[in-house]
Amino acid sequence: MHQGNTHIGCDVTECKHHAQSNNNCTLNHIEVKKHKPNATCPECTDCASFEMK
């Protein structure tokens, strides 16, 4: 099983890019987007690289 990118931790096992063997992302680069003009908390952001399995 692919170990993923150890620089990008992720526990979203429903994502196509989750390493499955550990909580890493298999992508080399991800896009993080914000919901508001000024992100003031973690809930204001999302991983825009998410793809459903």
LOGU-438509 format. One record per residue (C-alpha): x, y, z; residue in three letters. Coordinates in steps of 0.001 Angstrom, whole numbers, plus 524288, in hexadecimal, padded with zeros to 5 digits. Example, Ala and Ser with C-alpha at 12.3 -4.5 7.8 and 13.67 -1.06 7.14 Angstrom:
2
8300C7EE6C81E78ALA/835667FBDC81BE4SER/
***
This chain:
53
800008000080000MET/804B180DC47FCFAHIS/80A0B814D6808FBGLN/805E282216803EAGLY/80C5682F27805B0ASN/8112482FC5813B5THR/810BD83EA7812CAHIS/801EA83E92810DEILE/7FA688382281BDCGLY/7EC43834798194BCYS/7E22E82BFE82034ASP/7D77382D2E815D6VAL/7D6E081EDD811C6THR/7CB92821D180880GLU/7D4D8829797FFB0CYS/7DA78823637F35CLYS/7E7DB828CC7F71CHIS/7E89682309804F2HIS/7F431819BB80659ALA/7EBA080F6780D3CGLN/7F7598091C81407SER/7F92D8154581C79ASN/7F382822E381E37ASN/7FAB18298781314ASN/7F6A982F498060ECYS/7FC3E8291E7F9B5THR/7FCC4836297F286LEU/8094D83E167F19BASN/801A584AD97F251HIS/7F42884E557F77EILE/7EBA485A697F625GLU/7E5B78603F80274VAL/7DA88869C68004ELYS/7D397873068098ALYS/7C4E98755F80ADBHIS/7C59C883D080E69LYS/7CE5F88F1780A40PRO/7D57988DF98175AASN/7D7B68807F81D0DALA/7D78B881BE82BD8THR/7D64F8737582FF1CYS/7D8E4865B282AA4PRO/7CA6C8641882765GLU/7CBC286F5181DB9CYS/7D48D86704814F3THR/7D38285A4D80D37ASP/7DC428516C8054ACYS/7D8558547E7F74FALA/7DFD7848917F272SER/7D5D683F3D7F880PHE/7D0088354F7EF21GLU/7C65082AEF7F363MET/7CB1F81CEA7F1B3LYS/
***
